[in-house]
């Protein structure tokens, strides 16, 4: 007796011939796991009758899938799903929060020719100060001022990516014995840095607008009473992982509290240039205590690991001293390329292109996940599904089993006692067609793992 097919017949909701619509629907459901490896497809005549299409259309659709290696015909038995695991193969990695690589070979070649014309042997062979060449620092500071950052060449330190800039801040906090206050869900990189440097992490209760001022006041008061200073780590714009941006009133409240207790603020704004209608940076209102961190890998090209730290004037020398003892400083060739792109406008062009790409990818996510995403943010290359930690773990493990790689939900928690948790899905690295498949599989996994939750993109 032949096994019945587990597939519920349908045609894809798109324009095209019945054969194409059938092939697309079957391919979608195979990759989504609805048709597992080894599953039998419906018989040709039965499927044609149930979908009210011609027998020839079914034959063409099956031939298309067979040519793609998704199904195989077994004589006398029928058509079967060929791949052993009907999930994404090879696995699709949506754990890395990076933008897509959009630089063409022609653009890169042109940039390198410009770089060769401006770079002489003496400049290349000269020893570069730890914080970068003064002219490069001045050029970067000038570019930052267009975003409202009160940067000068003297206060701007060039680094190997934003992560090294954050490491400088944590190193300074360690020197002064400062505790680091973070949100209940925060950037994994800052958690790792604090653990490596032995800097105590203090989670601050968080609401929809960011760290709760009353909770922050309580922590700062307690630390001050114990004779300990503090620093507050924030990602005010397009927060990683929650995709939230701090409103103006909350920013002002946090600055006021940090001034009252003489606390530092580490303002991580790696995504800010991608935001629509971004608010002025916090460093503009409190330059005496705000460390402003940024980098190019999130907003221009993932391959250009150039970052910067705009430090409070009184702490520049201390930051430079730590940078001088680190194993690496900003690569001279990358610094020259950075300045070239700043001067010829390429950095702004690339940033605008990535911003448009982010908009398109988020539109794709909204179209696929609209019923799961009642609150949509603006900009950025990731989405966040808030849910209890146990459910987040189930979703991430189920996704991994189906070939969809996500960062473990606990990576975002400074302590497992945090009442907040969720799942982050990164939209940047894969090609659009692969991203579409991954998002559809993610939606199916969430549906199967429990009730829908509110998500922010």
C-alpha positions as CSV (number, residue, x, y, z in Angstrom):
1,X,0.0,0.0,0.0
2,X,1.3,3.4,-0.9
3,X,1.9,5.9,1.8
4,X,-0.3,9.1,1.6
5,X,1.5,12.4,1.1
6,X,1.6,14.6,4.2
7,X,1.4,17.7,2.1
8,X,-1.7,20.0,2.0
9,X,-1.9,21.0,-1.6
10,X,-1.8,24.7,-2.5
11,X,-0.6,27.1,-5.1
12,X,1.8,29.9,-4.2
13,X,0.0,33.3,-3.8
14,X,1.9,35.0,-6.6
15,X,1.5,35.7,-10.3
16,X,2.6,33.1,-12.9
17,X,1.7,29.9,-14.6
18,X,0.1,27.1,-12.4
19,X,3.2,25.0,-12.9
20,X,5.5,27.7,-11.5
21,X,3.1,28.5,-8.6
22,X,3.0,24.8,-7.7
23,X,6.7,24.4,-7.8
24,X,7.3,27.5,-5.7
25,X,4.7,26.4,-3.1
26,X,6.3,22.9,-2.9
27,X,9.9,24.3,-2.6
28,X,8.8,26.7,0.1
29,X,7.2,23.9,2.2
30,X,10.2,21.6,1.7
31,X,12.6,24.2,3.0
32,X,10.2,25.1,5.8
33,X,10.1,21.5,6.9
34,X,6.5,20.9,6.1
35,X,7.6,18.2,3.7
36,X,10.3,16.3,5.5
37,X,13.1,14.3,3.8
38,X,11.7,11.1,2.3
39,X,8.1,12.4,2.3
40,X,6.0,11.3,-0.7
41,X,4.5,14.0,-2.9
42,X,0.9,13.7,-4.0
43,X,0.2,11.6,-7.1
44,X,0.0,13.6,-10.3
45,X,-3.7,13.1,-11.2
46,X,-4.8,13.5,-7.6
47,X,-3.0,16.8,-7.2
48,X,-4.2,18.1,-10.5
49,X,-7.8,17.3,-9.5
50,X,-7.5,18.9,-6.0
51,X,-5.9,22.1,-7.3
52,X,-8.1,22.3,-10.4
53,X,-5.1,22.5,-12.7
54,X,-3.9,20.5,-15.7
55,X,-2.0,17.3,-15.4
56,X,0.8,18.8,-17.5
57,X,1.2,21.6,-15.0
58,X,1.8,19.1,-12.2
59,X,4.3,17.2,-14.4
60,X,6.2,20.4,-15.2
61,X,6.3,21.5,-11.5
62,X,7.7,18.1,-10.4
63,X,10.3,18.2,-13.2
64,X,11.4,21.6,-12.0
65,X,11.8,20.4,-8.4
66,X,13.7,17.3,-9.7
67,X,16.1,19.5,-11.7
68,X,16.8,21.5,-8.5
69,X,17.7,18.3,-6.6
70,X,14.8,18.7,-4.2
71,X,12.8,15.6,-5.2
72,X,13.4,12.3,-6.9
73,X,11.2,9.8,-8.8
74,X,11.2,6.2,-7.7
75,X,9.8,3.9,-10.4
76,X,6.5,2.4,-9.4
77,X,6.4,4.2,-6.1
78,X,6.1,8.0,-6.9
79,X,7.9,11.2,-6.2
80,X,9.7,11.8,-2.9
81,X,11.5,14.6,-1.2
82,X,15.2,14.0,-1.9
83,X,17.1,15.9,0.8
84,X,17.6,14.0,4.0
85,X,16.9,17.0,6.1
86,X,14.2,19.3,4.8
87,X,15.4,22.2,6.8
88,X,17.8,24.8,5.5
89,X,20.9,23.1,4.0
90,X,23.5,24.3,4.3
91,X,22.6,26.1,7.5
92,X,21.7,29.7,7.3
93,X,23.5,31.9,9.8
94,X,21.3,34.7,11.1
95,X,23.3,35.2,14.3
96,X,25.8,37.8,13.1
97,X,24.6,41.3,13.3
98,X,26.4,42.8,10.3
99,X,25.2,44.6,7.1
100,X,25.4,42.9,3.7
101,X,28.5,43.3,1.7
102,X,27.5,45.7,-1.1
103,X,30.9,47.0,-2.4
104,X,31.6,46.0,-5.9
105,X,35.0,44.9,-7.3
106,X,35.0,48.0,-9.5
107,X,34.3,50.3,-6.6
108,X,37.0,48.7,-4.5
109,X,39.6,48.8,-7.3
110,X,38.8,52.5,-7.9
111,X,39.3,53.2,-4.2
112,X,42.6,51.4,-4.0
113,X,43.9,53.3,-7.0
114,X,43.0,56.6,-5.3
115,X,44.7,55.3,-2.1
116,X,47.8,54.4,-4.1
117,X,48.0,57.9,-5.5
118,X,47.9,59.6,-2.0
119,X,50.0,57.1,-0.1
120,X,53.8,57.5,-0.5
121,X,56.5,55.3,0.9
122,X,57.4,57.7,3.7
123,X,53.9,57.9,5.0
124,X,53.4,54.1,4.8
125,X,56.7,53.4,6.5
126,X,56.3,56.0,9.3
127,X,55.4,55.0,12.8
128,X,51.8,55.8,13.6
129,X,50.8,57.1,17.0
130,X,48.6,54.7,19.0
131,X,45.5,56.8,18.5
132,X,46.1,57.4,14.8
133,X,47.7,60.1,12.7
134,X,46.7,63.6,13.8
135,X,45.4,64.5,10.3
136,X,43.3,61.2,10.2
137,X,41.9,61.9,13.6
138,X,41.0,65.5,12.5
139,X,39.3,64.2,9.3
140,X,37.3,61.7,11.3
141,X,36.3,64.3,13.9
142,X,35.1,66.6,11.0
143,X,32.9,63.8,9.6
144,X,31.4,63.1,13.1
145,X,30.5,66.8,13.6
146,X,27.8,66.5,10.9
147,X,26.0,64.1,13.2
148,X,26.1,66.5,16.1
149,X,29.1,64.9,17.8
150,X,31.3,67.7,19.4
151,X,34.5,65.9,18.2
152,X,37.9,67.4,17.7
153,X,41.1,65.8,16.4
154,X,42.5,65.9,19.9
155,X,39.5,64.0,21.5
156,X,39.0,61.5,18.7
157,X,40.9,58.2,19.0
158,X,41.0,55.8,16.0
159,X,40.6,52.1,16.9
160,X,40.4,48.7,15.3
161,X,36.6,48.7,15.2
162,X,34.1,49.8,17.8
163,X,34.8,46.8,20.0
164,X,38.3,48.1,20.7
165,X,36.9,51.5,21.6
166,X,34.6,49.8,24.0
167,X,37.5,47.9,25.5
168,X,39.2,51.2,26.1
169,X,36.2,52.4,28.1
170,X,36.0,49.2,30.1
171,X,39.8,49.4,30.8
172,X,39.3,53.0,32.1
173,X,36.4,51.9,34.3
174,X,38.5,49.1,35.7
175,X,41.4,51.5,36.5
176,X,39.0,53.7,38.5
177,X,37.1,50.8,40.1
178,X,33.8,51.7,38.5
179,X,30.9,49.3,38.2
180,X,29.2,49.1,34.9
181,X,25.4,49.6,34.8
182,X,23.7,48.0,31.8
183,X,20.1,47.3,30.7
184,X,18.5,44.0,31.5
185,X,18.9,43.0,27.9
186,X,22.1,44.3,26.3
187,X,24.8,43.9,23.7
188,X,26.7,40.6,24.3
189,X,30.1,42.2,23.5
190,X,29.9,44.5,26.5
191,X,29.1,41.6,28.8
192,X,32.1,39.7,27.5
193,X,34.4,42.7,27.9
194,X,33.3,43.2,31.5
195,X,33.8,39.6,32.4
196,X,37.3,39.6,30.9
197,X,38.3,42.8,32.7
198,X,36.7,41.9,36.0
199,X,34.4,44.9,35.9
200,X,31.2,44.2,37.9
201,X,27.9,44.3,35.9
202,X,24.8,45.9,37.5
203,X,21.6,45.3,35.5
204,X,19.1,48.2,35.6
205,X,15.4,47.6,35.3
206,X,14.2,48.5,31.8
207,X,10.9,49.6,30.3
208,X,9.8,50.3,26.7
209,X,11.8,53.6,26.7
210,X,15.1,52.1,28.1
211,X,16.7,52.1,31.6
212,X,14.2,53.2,34.2
213,X,15.4,56.4,35.8
214,X,14.1,55.5,39.3
215,X,15.9,52.1,39.1
216,X,19.1,53.8,37.9
217,X,18.8,56.4,40.7
218,X,18.6,53.6,43.2
219,X,21.6,51.8,41.9
220,X,23.7,54.9,41.7
221,X,22.7,55.9,45.2
222,X,23.6,52.5,46.6
223,X,27.0,52.5,44.9
224,X,27.8,56.0,46.0
225,X,26.9,55.1,49.6
226,X,29.4,52.2,49.3
227,X,32.1,54.6,48.0
228,X,32.0,53.1,44.4
229,X,31.8,55.0,41.2
230,X,29.9,53.9,38.2
231,X,29.5,54.1,34.4
232,X,26.4,53.6,32.4
233,X,26.5,51.7,29.1
234,X,23.9,52.7,26.6
235,X,23.1,52.0,22.9
236,X,20.6,54.9,22.5
237,X,19.8,54.5,18.8
238,X,18.7,51.2,17.3
239,X,19.6,49.2,20.4
240,X,21.1,45.8,19.9
241,X,19.2,43.5,20.4
242,X,15.9,45.2,21.0
243,X,15.9,47.7,18.1
244,X,14.6,50.4,20.4
245,X,15.7,54.0,20.4
246,X,15.7,56.1,23.6
247,X,13.3,59.1,23.4
248,X,14.5,62.6,24.2
249,X,13.0,62.8,27.6
250,X,14.6,59.5,28.8
251,X,18.0,60.6,27.5
252,X,17.8,63.9,29.5
253,X,16.7,62.0,32.6
254,X,19.7,59.6,32.4
255,X,22.1,62.4,31.8
256,X,20.8,64.3,34.8
257,X,21.2,61.3,37.1
258,X,24.7,60.6,35.8
259,X,25.7,64.2,36.5
260,X,24.3,64.1,40.0
261,X,26.4,61.0,40.9
262,X,29.4,61.8,38.7
263,X,28.9,58.7,36.6
264,X,30.3,58.2,33.1
265,X,28.1,57.3,30.1
266,X,29.4,55.0,27.4
267,X,27.3,55.9,24.3
268,X,27.6,53.1,21.8
269,X,26.2,54.5,18.6
270,X,27.4,52.1,15.9
271,X,24.0,52.0,14.3
272,X,22.9,55.7,14.7
273,X,23.8,56.8,11.2
274,X,21.4,54.2,9.8
275,X,18.5,55.6,11.7
276,X,15.8,57.9,10.2
277,X,15.4,61.1,12.2
278,X,18.0,60.2,14.7
279,X,18.1,62.3,17.9
280,X,21.1,64.4,18.8
281,X,23.8,62.2,20.5
282,X,24.0,62.4,24.2
283,X,27.6,63.4,24.0
284,X,26.4,66.7,22.6
285,X,24.8,67.5,26.0
286,X,27.3,66.0,28.3
287,X,30.8,65.9,26.6
288,X,32.5,66.1,30.0
289,X,31.3,62.5,30.9
290,X,30.2,60.8,27.7
291,X,32.4,58.4,25.8
292,X,31.1,58.3,22.2
293,X,31.8,55.0,20.4
294,X,31.2,54.2,16.7
295,X,32.6,52.2,13.8
296,X,32.4,51.7,10.1
297,X,31.7,48.0,9.9
298,X,28.0,48.4,10.7
299,X,27.3,51.5,8.5
300,X,29.7,51.4,5.5
301,X,31.3,47.9,5.0
302,X,31.7,44.9,7.3
303,X,35.3,44.5,5.9
304,X,36.5,47.9,7.1
305,X,37.2,47.4,10.8
306,X,37.7,51.0,11.7
307,X,36.3,52.5,14.9
308,X,36.6,55.6,17.0
309,X,36.2,56.8,20.5
310,X,35.5,60.4,21.3
311,X,36.6,60.7,24.9
312,X,35.9,63.4,27.5
313,X,38.8,65.9,27.2
314,X,40.0,65.2,30.8
315,X,40.3,61.5,30.0
316,X,41.9,61.5,26.6
317,X,45.4,61.0,27.9
318,X,44.3,58.1,30.1
319,X,42.5,56.5,27.1
320,X,45.6,57.0,24.9
321,X,47.8,55.4,27.5
322,X,45.6,52.2,27.5
323,X,45.6,52.2,23.7
324,X,49.4,52.5,23.6
325,X,49.7,49.3,25.6
326,X,47.2,47.3,23.6
327,X,48.3,44.7,21.1
328,X,47.0,46.5,18.1
329,X,46.2,50.0,16.9
330,X,44.2,51.1,14.0
331,X,45.7,49.7,10.8
332,X,47.5,52.5,8.8
333,X,46.2,51.3,5.4
334,X,42.6,51.1,6.8
335,X,43.0,54.7,8.2
336,X,44.2,56.0,4.8
337,X,41.3,54.3,3.1
338,X,38.9,55.8,5.7
339,X,40.2,59.3,5.0
340,X,40.0,58.7,1.3
341,X,36.3,57.7,1.6
342,X,35.6,60.6,3.9
343,X,37.1,63.1,1.5
344,X,35.6,61.8,-1.8
345,X,32.1,61.2,-0.3
346,X,32.3,57.4,-0.7
347,X,31.6,56.9,3.0
348,X,28.4,58.8,2.7
349,X,27.4,57.1,-0.5
350,X,28.0,53.6,1.0
351,X,26.1,54.6,4.1
352,X,23.1,55.8,2.1
353,X,23.1,52.5,0.1
354,X,23.2,50.4,3.3
355,X,20.4,52.5,4.8
356,X,18.2,51.8,1.8
357,X,19.1,48.1,1.9
358,X,18.2,48.0,5.6
359,X,14.8,49.6,4.7
360,X,14.2,46.9,2.0
361,X,15.2,44.0,4.3
362,X,13.0,45.3,7.1
363,X,10.1,45.6,4.7
364,X,10.6,42.0,3.7
365,X,10.6,41.0,7.4
366,X,7.4,42.9,8.0
367,X,5.7,41.3,5.0
368,X,6.6,37.8,6.2
369,X,6.1,38.3,10.0
370,X,3.4,41.1,10.1
371,X,1.1,39.0,12.2
372,X,3.9,38.5,14.8
373,X,5.2,42.1,14.7
374,X,2.7,44.7,15.9
375,X,5.4,47.2,16.8
376,X,7.9,48.0,14.0
377,X,11.0,50.1,14.6
378,X,12.9,52.0,11.9
379,X,16.3,51.1,10.4
380,X,18.9,48.6,11.5
381,X,19.7,45.0,10.3
382,X,18.0,42.9,13.0
383,X,14.7,42.1,14.6
384,X,13.9,41.2,18.2
385,X,11.2,38.8,19.4
386,X,10.7,39.4,23.2
387,X,9.6,36.3,25.1
388,X,10.3,34.5,28.3
389,X,13.8,32.9,28.5
390,X,12.5,29.3,28.4
391,X,10.6,30.0,25.2
392,X,13.5,31.9,23.7
393,X,15.7,28.9,24.3
394,X,13.2,26.5,22.8
395,X,12.9,28.7,19.6
396,X,16.7,29.0,19.2
397,X,17.2,25.2,19.7
398,X,14.4,24.4,17.3
399,X,15.8,26.8,14.7
400,X,19.3,25.2,15.0
401,X,17.8,21.8,14.5
402,X,16.2,23.1,11.3
403,X,19.4,24.7,10.0
404,X,18.7,28.3,11.1
405,X,21.5,29.6,13.3
406,X,20.6,32.2,15.9
407,X,22.7,33.6,18.8
408,X,21.8,31.9,22.1
409,X,19.2,34.1,23.9
410,X,21.3,34.0,27.1
411,X,24.1,35.9,25.3
412,X,22.1,39.1,25.8
413,X,21.5,38.7,29.5
414,X,24.0,40.2,32.0
415,X,22.4,37.8,34.6
416,X,20.0,34.9,34.1
417,X,17.9,36.5,36.8
418,X,16.8,39.1,34.2
419,X,13.0,39.1,33.7
420,X,13.5,40.0,30.1
421,X,14.6,37.8,27.2
422,X,14.0,37.2,23.6
423,X,15.3,36.0,20.2
424,X,17.3,38.2,17.8
425,X,17.3,37.5,14.1
426,X,19.9,39.3,11.9
427,X,18.8,40.5,8.5
428,X,22.1,41.7,7.0
429,X,24.5,39.0,5.9
430,X,22.5,36.5,3.6
431,X,21.3,37.3,0.1
432,X,17.7,38.3,-0.1
433,X,16.4,35.0,-1.4
434,X,18.0,33.1,1.4
435,X,16.8,35.7,4.0
436,X,13.3,35.2,2.8
437,X,13.5,31.5,3.2
438,X,15.0,31.9,6.7
439,X,12.4,34.3,7.8
440,X,9.6,32.0,6.7
441,X,11.2,29.1,8.5
442,X,11.6,31.4,11.6
443,X,7.9,32.2,11.5
444,X,7.0,28.6,11.4
445,X,9.3,27.7,14.3
446,X,7.8,30.5,16.4
447,X,4.3,29.3,15.7
448,X,5.2,25.8,16.6
449,X,7.1,26.7,19.7
450,X,4.4,28.6,21.5
451,X,2.0,31.5,21.4
452,X,3.0,34.6,19.3
453,X,4.8,37.4,21.1
454,X,5.2,41.0,20.4
455,X,8.3,41.7,18.3
456,X,10.2,44.8,17.2
457,X,12.0,45.1,13.9
